[in-house]
Amino acid sequence: MGKIKKIWNRLNMAAKLILVFSLVSVIPLIISCAVLYQTSARSLEASMEETTSIFSSQIASDMNAFVEGYDSLTRSLLVNEGLMENLSTDIPISEQIENKLYYREIITKLMTMEPEILSVTILNEQGEYYQYDRNGKTIDYDVLMEQPWLLEQNRKTDTLFISPLHDSSYYDREKDQIMVTFGRKVYDFVGRYTGMILIDFSPASLIKLSDAFLLERNQYNIKINITDALGGLIYDSDLSSGRINYNEINQEELLMYQKDPKNYLVIENRTEQLGMKVNTVIPRSKMFLRISFIQKVTIVLVVIMILVIIAASILFSGNMVRLIRKLQGSMKRLEEGNYDLIEETVGDDEIGSLVKSYNHMVVKMKSLIEEVYVAGIRQKNAQFLALRTQINPHFLFNTLESIRIKAILNGDDAVADMVKLLAKMFRTVLDSDKKNHRVQDEMENIRSYIQLQNIRFDHVITLEEEIDPEIYQAKIMSILFQPVVENSFKYGSRESGVPIRISISGKLTEEKQMVFTIRDDGFGMSPKRLQEVREELLREQNGDRDEQKEIVWESGEEGKTSHRIGLRNIAERIRLRYGNEGSLKILSSDENGTVIEIRVPYAE
C-alpha cells in the first residue's frame, strides 16, 4: 500500500485525473468484456471437446478393428502346414522352387484381399526367410535384423505388435518411404518360438479420415497421433496427409502438447488391442478463432472509451493543469537562477492563491539576493584591499629609495642593486590596481624577484621563458606568477642553496584563452599533501571557501599552511577577476618537481 501511495504522489495532476476517470469508467467495461470472452471460450471448448471425443472414440474403435483384422489374417496363414519348415534352404533346388511358388500363391491372395499391404516377410529362427514386395523390391536380411524396432520386439514375448514409424532402409536404398509394420510371432505346439510374420503398410492406411474430420482439421488445425505403450509414434495425421515430411519429423515437436497442455485441448483414448493411445489434439489458439471478432471489438471499444475519457479529462481540467504546469516550469527556471514572474490573470481559488504567493516570493528573493551579492562584493573588495595594505607601500617605497641612495654613497653596489630590485617589485604592487598591466610587465616582475633571490643565494635559480609573442602585450592581472615562483623556490629548493630550474611558458588556445605553465625541478609535494591542496583549490574556484578550515590550518605546520594559502589566494583572485573563465590547477607534483597551470581569458 505504501508503494502504491508513493507512485500516486509522483504522478502529475493531469495523469491523476485521467487515471481516476479511467478506473471509474473503463474497469467495468473491461470486466464485462472479459466475462463475456471467458464464457464464450468455455462454451466453445466444451462443444469442441464433445465433437473431438466422437472422432477419437471412432478412431480407437477403428484401430481395434485393424488389429483384430490382421490378427485373423495372419492366423489364417498358420493354417497352412509347413509355413515355417518350407523356408529351409538345405533342400534340393527343385523343392526350393516349389516352396517359393507356394509362398507366392498364398501371399498374392493375401495382398489381393488387403490392397494396403506393401510387403510381406516370413522368416524363421534359422535366418531363412521369404519376402514378397508389391513393387518387386527385395529386403536386405542383415539390415532388417538390425532395425531398432525389431530388436525391441525380439526382447518381448508378445505375440502381436505394431512397430513405430520407420523408414524402408532394409529394402529401399532411397529410404524415401515410411511405413508401419504389423508383426506376429509364431510358436510351435510346445510354445517354442519358430519364426515371425511381418506385414508392411503405409501409415495412411491405418485410419480413413472422413470428409467431416478433414473440414474440421483444416479449420482448427486438429491433429491425430497414435503411440504405442512405450510412447513410440505409430501414426500422425499431418505426416500421413503429407503436410510434413518424414525426413523433417521431430517426435518431440509432434508430441509438444504433452509438455505444454495449457495451450492444447487433448482428447485421449486407449485401444483394447495392444494398449495403443489415440490422441486428438486441438491448439487452443486455433479453437478460439471463432470468438476473435468479439475480442477485437472489445479492444476497439476499450480504446475508444479511453480516448474519450482522456479527451474529457483534458477539457475538464485544462485550465487548472495549465496553471500548475506553468507554475512548475517557473519554479524550475527559478532553480536555474531565472527570477521571472508569472504574468497571467488568475482566480481566487487555491491555485490562483498559489501563483500570487509564488510571484511575491520571487520579488522578495530577488531583493534579498541583490543585497547579499552587493554585501559579498564589498567584503571581497575589503579583503583584497587589506591584503594590499598589510604594509604601507608608499612609506616602504620611499624608505627603500633612501636606503639605496645611502648604499651607493657608501660604495655598496650589491646592497644598492638589491634595494633597487625590491623597490621595483613594490612599485608593481603599488600599481597592481591599474588595468593596463600586461604579460610583459608580469614577466619583468618575475625577473626582478629571481635576480633578488639569486643575489641572496648565490645564483641558485635558473629561469627559462617561452612566451608566445602574440600574448606578450596581452592584459593580465598583476602579481599572478610571483607567488607561484616563490613557492617553487621556497619549497622546491627549501632555500638551502640547492640549484633549481624554473620555466614559464605561455600560449594562446583556439578558445582565446592564455595558458601559462610554471614548472620547477624541486622536491615537490607528497601525494597526500597534493590531494589536500587540489581539493582546497577546487573549493576556492567553486566559491565554497571554508573560513573555519582556514583558521585551523593557520595553527598547523607553517610550511603546509603557507603553501596552501599562497596558491589559494591566487585562485581566489582569479575567481574574483575572471569568474569561471579563469582557473589554477596543479598538474603534477612529485620528486621530479611541480607543474602548475594558470588559465585566463585573452584581452588586448
C-alpha positions in Angstrom: 0.0 0.0 0.0 2.9 2.4 0.8 4.5 1.7 -2.6 1.2 2.5 -4.4 0.9 5.7 -2.4 4.5 6.7 -3.4 3.7 6.1 -7.1 0.5 8.1 -6.8 2.3 11.0 -5.3 4.8 11.1 -8.1 2.1 11.4 -10.8 1.2 14.9 -12.1 -2.3 16.3 -11.8 -3.4 15.5 -15.4 -2.2 11.9 -15.0 -4.2 11.5 -11.7 -7.4 12.9 -13.3 -7.1 10.7 -16.3 -6.3 7.7 -14.1 -9.3 8.3 -11.9 -11.7 8.7 -14.8 -10.2 5.5 -16.4 -10.7 3.5 -13.3 -14.3 4.6 -12.9 -15.3 4.1 -16.5 -13.0 1.6 -18.2 -12.7 -1.1 -15.5 -16.4 -2.1 -15.5 -16.2 -2.3 -19.3 -13.1 -4.5 -19.3 -14.6 -6.8 -16.6 -17.8 -7.2 -18.6 -15.9 -8.0 -21.8 -13.6 -10.4 -20.1 -16.5 -12.3 -18.6 -18.2 -12.5 -22.0 -15.0 -13.7 -23.6 -14.3 -16.4 -21.0 -17.9 -17.6 -21.2 -17.7 -17.9 -25.0 -14.4 -19.6 -24.8 -15.6 -22.2 -22.3 -18.7 -22.9 -24.3 -16.7 -23.4 -27.5 -14.2 -25.6 -25.7 -17.0 -27.8 -24.4 -18.5 -28.0 -27.9 -15.2 -28.9 -29.5 -14.4 -31.4 -26.8 -17.6 -33.2 -27.4 -17.0 -33.3 -31.2 -13.4 -34.4 -30.9 -14.4 -37.1 -28.4 -16.6 -38.7 -31.0 -13.7 -38.6 -33.5 -11.3 -40.0 -31.0 -13.6 -42.8 -29.9 -14.2 -43.8 -33.5 -10.5 -43.9 -34.3 -9.9 -46.1 -31.3 -12.6 -48.5 -32.5 -11.0 -48.5 -36.0 -7.6 -49.3 -34.5 -9.1 -52.2 -32.5 -10.8 -53.5 -35.7 -7.5 -53.1 -37.6 -5.5 -55.2 -35.1 -8.3 -57.8 -34.9 -8.4 -58.0 -38.7 -4.7 -58.5 -39.2 -4.7 -61.0 -36.2 -7.2 -63.1 -38.1 -5.4 -62.6 -41.4 -2.0 -63.8 -40.0 -3.7 -66.6 -38.0 -5.1 -67.9 -41.3 -1.6 -68.2 -42.7 -0.7 -70.5 -39.9 -3.3 -73.0 -41.0 -1.0 -73.8 -43.9 1.1 -76.7 -42.7 4.8 -76.3 -43.1 4.7 -72.5 -43.3 8.0 -72.2 -41.4 9.5 -75.5 -42.4 9.3 -74.7 -46.1 11.7 -71.7 -45.6 14.5 -74.2 -45.4 17.3 -73.8 -47.9 19.0 -77.1 -47.1 16.9 -78.9 -49.7 17.2 -79.6 -53.4 16.7 -76.6 -55.7 13.6 -78.1 -57.2 12.0 -78.3 -53.8 13.1 -74.7 -53.1 11.4 -73.5 -56.3 8.2 -75.3 -55.4 8.3 -73.7 -51.9 8.8 -70.3 -53.5 5.7 -70.8 -55.7 3.8 -72.0 -52.7 4.6 -68.8 -50.7 4.0 -66.6 -53.7 0.5 -68.1 -54.2 -0.7 -67.6 -50.6 0.9 -64.1 -50.3 -0.6 -63.0 -53.6 -4.0 -64.0 -52.3 -3.3 -62.1 -49.1 -2.4 -58.9 -51.0 -5.4 -59.2 -53.2 -7.6 -59.3 -50.1 -5.8 -56.3 -48.5 -4.6 -53.8 -51.1 -2.9 -51.6 -48.5 -0.3 -54.2 -47.8 3.1 -53.2 -49.3 5.3 -56.2 -48.4 5.1 -59.5 -46.5 8.1 -61.2 -45.0 8.1 -64.7 -43.4 11.3 -65.7 -41.5 12.3 -68.4 -39.1 14.8 -68.6 -36.3 17.5 -70.2 -38.5 17.7 -66.9 -40.5 15.8 -68.3 -43.5 13.1 -66.1 -45.0 10.7 -65.4 -47.8 9.7 -61.9 -48.8 7.4 -60.6 -51.4 7.0 -56.9 -52.2 4.2 -55.3 -54.3 6.8 -53.2 -56.2 9.3 -56.0 -56.6 11.8 -54.8 -54.0 13.9 -57.3 -52.1 15.0 -57.0 -48.5 18.5 -56.9 -47.0 18.1 -59.5 -44.2 21.1 -58.3 -42.2 19.9 -54.7 -42.3 16.4 -55.8 -41.3 17.6 -57.7 -38.3 19.4 -54.6 -37.1 16.3 -52.4 -37.1 15.7 -50.9 -33.6 12.0 -51.6 -33.6 12.6 -55.3 -34.5 15.3 -55.7 -31.9 12.9 -54.2 -29.3 10.2 -56.7 -30.2 12.6 -59.6 -30.1 13.2 -58.8 -26.4 9.5 -59.1 -25.7 7.2 -62.1 -25.6 4.1 -60.5 -27.1 2.6 -62.4 -30.0 1.2 -59.4 -31.9 2.8 -56.0 -32.2 2.7 -52.9 -34.4 6.1 -51.1 -34.9 6.6 -47.3 -34.6 7.0 -45.4 -37.8 10.3 -46.3 -39.6 11.9 -45.9 -42.9 12.4 -48.6 -45.5 16.2 -48.7 -45.4 16.3 -52.5 -45.2 15.0 -52.9 -48.8 14.7 -49.4 -50.3 18.0 -47.7 -51.0 16.4 -44.3 -51.4 14.9 -44.5 -47.9 12.2 -42.1 -49.0 9.3 -44.3 -47.9 7.9 -44.6 -44.4 5.9 -47.5 -43.1 4.4 -49.3 -40.2 4.9 -53.0 -39.6 2.4 -55.4 -38.2 4.1 -58.4 -36.8 3.1 -61.8 -35.4 5.5 -64.2 -33.7 5.0 -67.9 -34.4 5.3 -70.5 -31.7 5.0 -74.4 -32.1 2.6 -76.5 -30.1 5.0 -76.6 -27.1 5.4 -72.8 -27.0 8.8 -72.6 -28.7 9.5 -69.6 -30.9 9.8 -70.7 -34.5 9.6 -67.6 -36.6 7.8 -64.3 -37.4 5.4 -62.8 -40.0 6.0 -59.1 -40.9 3.5 -57.1 -42.9 4.5 -53.6 -44.0 2.0 -51.0 -45.0 1.7 -47.2 -45.3 0.6 -45.4 -42.0 -2.1 -43.6 -44.0 -3.9 -47.0 -44.3 -4.3 -47.2 -40.5 -7.1 -44.6 -40.4 -9.5 -43.5 -43.1 -10.2 -39.8 -42.3 -13.7 -38.7 -43.1 -14.6 -35.5 -45.0 -16.1 -34.0 -41.9 -12.9 -34.5 -40.0 -10.8 -33.1 -42.8 -13.0 -30.0 -42.8 -12.6 -29.6 -39.0 -8.9 -30.3 -39.2 -8.3 -27.6 -41.8 -10.3 -25.0 -39.8 -8.9 -25.7 -36.4 -5.6 -27.5 -37.2 -6.7 -30.7 -35.5 -4.0 -33.4 -35.2 -4.4 -37.1 -34.5 -1.5 -39.2 -33.4 -1.3 -42.8 -32.2 1.5 -44.0 -29.9 2.3 -47.5 -28.6 2.6 -48.4 -25.0 6.2 -47.1 -24.8 5.4 -43.8 -26.5 6.7 -44.7 -29.9 4.8 -42.8 -32.7 2.8 -45.1 -34.8 0.6 -42.6 -36.7 0.4 -38.8 -37.2 -2.3 -37.2 -39.3 0.0 -34.4 -40.6 2.6 -36.9 -41.6 0.2 -39.2 -43.3 -1.6 -36.4 -45.2 1.7 -35.1 -46.5 1.6 -31.8 -44.6 5.1 -32.6 -43.1 7.9 -34.7 -44.5 9.2 -37.8 -42.6 12.8 -36.6 -43.1 11.9 -33.4 -41.2 9.9 -35.2 -38.5 10.7 -34.3 -34.9 8.9 -36.5 -32.5 9.3 -34.0 -29.6 7.6 -31.3 -31.7 4.8 -33.7 -32.7 4.2 -34.6 -29.0 4.6 -31.0 -27.8 1.1 -31.0 -26.3 2.4 -33.4 -23.6 4.8 -30.7 -22.4 2.5 -27.7 -22.9 -1.0 -29.0 -22.0 -2.3 -25.4 -21.3 -2.2 -24.4 -24.9 -3.8 -27.6 -26.3 -7.1 -29.4 -25.9 -6.3 -33.1 -25.8 -8.8 -36.0 -26.0 -7.2 -39.3 -25.2 -8.4 -42.9 -25.8 -6.8 -46.2 -25.4 -7.4 -49.3 -27.6 -8.2 -52.6 -26.1 -5.8 -54.2 -28.6 -2.1 -53.7 -27.9 -2.8 -50.8 -25.5 -2.2 -48.1 -28.1 -3.0 -44.5 -27.1 -5.1 -42.3 -29.6 -4.7 -38.6 -29.0 -6.8 -35.9 -30.7 -5.2 -32.6 -30.3 -6.6 -29.1 -31.0 -4.5 -25.9 -30.4 -6.5 -23.5 -28.2 -5.3 -20.6 -30.3 -7.0 -22.0 -33.4 -10.0 -23.1 -31.4 -10.7 -19.6 -30.2 -10.6 -18.1 -33.7 -14.4 -18.0 -33.7 -14.5 -15.5 -30.8 -11.6 -13.4 -32.1 -14.1 -11.0 -33.6 -15.6 -10.4 -30.2 -12.1 -9.9 -28.8 -11.2 -7.3 -31.5 -14.5 -5.4 -31.0 -13.9 -5.4 -27.2 -10.4 -4.0 -27.7 -11.6 -1.3 -30.1 -14.4 -0.3 -27.7 -12.0 -0.1 -24.8 -9.5 2.0 -26.8 -12.3 4.4 -27.9 -13.6 4.8 -24.4 -10.1 5.5 -23.1 -9.6 8.2 -25.7 -13.0 9.8 -25.0 -12.2 9.8 -21.2 -8.8 11.3 -21.8 -10.2 14.0 -24.0 -13.0 14.8 -21.5 -10.5 14.9 -18.6 -8.2 17.3 -20.6 -11.1 19.6 -21.4 -12.4 19.5 -17.9 -9.1 20.2 -16.1 -7.3 22.1 -18.9 -7.1 25.5 -17.2 -6.1 24.1 -13.8 -3.4 21.8 -15.1 -2.1 24.5 -17.4 -1.6 26.9 -14.4 0.1 24.1 -12.4 2.4 23.3 -15.2 3.3 26.9 -15.7 4.0 27.3 -12.0 6.1 24.1 -12.2 8.1 25.5 -15.1 8.6 28.8 -13.4 9.9 27.1 -10.3 12.4 25.0 -12.4 13.7 28.2 -14.0 13.9 29.7 -10.6 16.2 26.8 -9.6 18.4 27.8 -12.6 18.6 31.4 -11.5 15.8 33.0 -13.6 13.5 35.0 -11.4 10.6 35.5 -13.8 7.1 36.4 -12.6 4.0 34.6 -13.8 2.2 37.3 -15.7 -1.2 35.9 -16.1 -4.7 36.7 -14.7 -5.6 34.1 -12.1 -8.7 33.5 -10.0 -9.2 33.5 -6.2 -9.1 29.7 -5.9 -6.3 27.7 -4.3 -4.2 27.6 -7.5 -4.6 31.4 -8.0 -3.5 32.0 -4.4 -0.5 29.7 -5.0 0.5 31.7 -8.1 0.2 35.0 -6.3 2.3 33.7 -3.4 4.9 32.5 -5.9 5.2 36.0 -7.5 5.6 37.6 -4.1 8.3 35.1 -3.2 10.2 35.8 -6.4 10.2 39.5 -5.8 11.4 39.0 -2.2 14.1 36.6 -3.3 15.5 39.0 -6.0 15.7 41.7 -3.4 17.5 39.5 -0.9 19.9 38.2 -3.4 20.8 41.7 -4.6 21.5 42.7 -1.0 23.6 39.6 -0.3 25.5 39.9 -3.6 26.4 43.6 -3.0 27.5 42.8 0.6 29.7 39.9 -0.7 31.4 42.1 -3.3 32.1 44.8 -0.7 33.5 42.1 1.6 35.8 40.8 -1.1 37.0 44.2 -2.0 37.7 44.9 1.6 39.7 41.6 1.9 41.7 42.4 -1.2 42.4 46.0 0.0 43.5 44.6 3.3 45.8 42.2 1.6 47.5 45.0 -0.3 47.7 47.4 2.6 49.1 45.0 5.2 52.1 47.3 4.9 52.1 50.8 3.6 53.6 50.6 0.0 54.2 54.4 -0.2 56.1 54.5 3.0 58.1 51.4 2.2 59.0 52.5 -1.3 60.3 55.9 -0.1 62.3 54.3 2.6 63.9 51.8 0.2 64.9 54.6 -2.1 66.6 56.4 0.8 68.4 53.2 1.7 69.5 52.6 -1.9 71.0 56.2 -2.1 72.8 55.6 1.2 74.3 52.3 -0.1 75.5 54.0 -3.3 77.1 56.8 -1.3 78.9 54.1 0.8 80.0 52.2 -2.3 78.0 49.1 -1.5 76.7 48.3 -5.0 75.3 44.9 -4.2 73.1 46.3 -1.5 72.0 49.1 -3.8 71.1 46.6 -6.5 69.0 44.5 -4.1 67.2 47.6 -2.8 66.5 48.7 -6.4 65.0 45.3 -7.3 63.0 45.3 -4.2 61.7 48.8 -4.8 60.8 47.8 -8.4 58.8 44.9 -7.1 57.0 47.1 -4.6 56.2 49.6 -7.3 54.4 46.7 -9.2 52.4 46.0 -6.0 51.6 49.7 -5.7 50.3 49.9 -9.3 48.5 46.5 -9.2 45.1 48.1 -9.5 45.8 49.6 -12.9 44.0 48.0 -15.8 46.9 48.2 -18.3 49.2 45.6 -16.6 50.4 43.2 -19.3 52.2 39.8 -19.6 55.4 41.7 -20.3 55.1 43.6 -17.0 54.4 40.4 -15.1 57.4 38.7 -16.5 59.6 41.7 -15.7 58.4 41.4 -12.1 59.4 37.7 -12.1 62.8 38.6 -13.4 63.3 41.2 -10.6 62.2 38.6 -8.0 64.6 36.0 -9.3 67.5 38.4 -9.6 66.9 39.4 -5.9 66.9 35.8 -4.8 70.0 35.0 -6.8 71.9 37.8 -5.1 70.8 36.3 -1.7 71.6 32.7 -2.5 74.5 32.9 -5.0 72.6 32.4 -8.3 70.8 29.0 -7.4 67.7 29.8 -9.6 67.7 29.4 -13.4 64.8 31.0 -15.2 63.6 29.8 -18.6 60.9 31.7 -20.6 58.9 30.5 -23.5 56.1 33.1 -24.1 54.3 33.3 -27.4 54.9 36.8 -28.9 51.2 37.2 -29.7 50.3 37.3 -26.0 53.3 39.3 -24.7 51.3 42.5 -24.8 48.1 41.0 -23.6 46.5 42.4 -20.5 46.6 40.3 -17.3 46.1 40.8 -13.6 49.2 41.7 -11.7 51.2 39.6 -9.2 49.9 36.4 -10.7 53.1 34.4 -11.3 55.2 35.7 -8.5 53.5 33.7 -5.6 53.8 30.5 -7.7 57.5 31.1 -8.4 58.1 32.0 -4.8 56.5 28.7 -3.7 58.7 26.8 -6.3 61.8 28.3 -4.8 60.8 28.3 -1.2 59.6 24.6 -1.1 61.2 23.2 -4.2 64.7 24.3 -3.2 63.8 24.8 0.5 66.0 27.9 0.4 69.0 25.7 1.2 71.2 26.7 -1.7 70.2 23.7 -3.8 70.1 24.8 -7.5 66.6 24.8 -9.0 65.3 25.4 -12.6 62.1 27.3 -13.1 60.4 27.6 -16.5 57.5 29.7 -17.5 55.7 29.1 -20.8 52.6 30.7 -22.3 50.5 30.1 -25.3 47.1 31.2 -26.8 44.5 28.5 -27.4 41.8 28.4 -30.1 39.2 29.4 -27.5 41.1 32.7 -26.9 42.5 31.6 -23.6 46.0 32.2 -22.4 47.5 29.1 -20.8 50.6 29.6 -18.6 52.6 26.6 -17.3 55.1 27.1 -14.4 57.5 24.2 -13.9 60.3 23.5 -11.4 62.5 20.6 -10.8 62.4 20.9 -7.0 61.3 18.4 -4.3 57.6 18.6 -4.9 54.8 17.6 -2.5 53.8 14.3 -1.0 50.7 12.6 -2.6 48.6 13.3 0.5 49.5 17.0 0.6 49.0 17.3 -3.2 45.4 15.8 -2.8 44.6 18.2 0.0 45.8 21.3 -1.9 43.9 20.2 -5.0 40.7 19.8 -3.1 41.1 23.2 -1.4 41.8 24.9 -4.8 38.7 23.3 -6.3 36.6 24.6 -3.4 38.1 28.0 -3.8 37.4 28.2 -7.5 33.8 27.0 -6.9 33.3 29.7 -4.3 33.0 27.2 -1.4 35.7 28.6 0.8 35.6 27.3 4.3 36.6 30.1 6.7 36.7 27.7 9.7 39.1 25.4 8.0 41.4 28.3 7.2 41.7 29.1 10.9 42.6 25.5 11.7 45.3 25.5 9.0 46.9 28.6 10.4 47.5 26.8 13.7 49.2 23.9 11.8 52.6 23.3 10.3 53.9 26.5 8.8 55.2 25.0 5.5 51.9 23.4 4.7 49.8 26.4 5.6 51.8 28.9 3.7 52.0 26.7 0.6 48.2 26.2 0.6 47.2 29.8 1.4 49.6 31.2 -1.2 48.0 29.2 -4.0 44.6 29.6 -2.6 44.9 33.4 -2.6 45.8 33.3 -6.3 42.8 31.1 -7.0 40.6 33.5 -5.1 41.9 36.5 -7.1 41.4 34.7 -10.4 37.8 33.8 -9.5 37.1 37.4 -8.4 38.6 38.8 -11.6 37.7 36.3 -14.3 34.9 34.2 -12.8 34.5 30.7 -14.5 36.8 31.7 -17.4 39.9 31.5 -15.2 41.5 28.7 -13.3 44.6 27.5 -11.4 45.5 23.8 -11.4 48.3 21.7 -10.0 49.0 19.3 -12.9 51.6 17.2 -11.0 53.9 17.4 -8.0 56.4 14.6 -7.1 60.1 14.1 -6.7 60.7 15.3 -10.2 59.2 18.7 -9.4 55.9 20.6 -9.6 53.8 21.7 -12.7 51.1 24.4 -12.2 48.8 25.6 -14.9 47.0 29.0 -15.0 44.3 29.8 -17.5 42.9 33.3 -18.0 41.0 34.9 -20.9 42.9 36.8 -23.6 42.5 40.6 -23.6 44.2 43.1 -25.8 
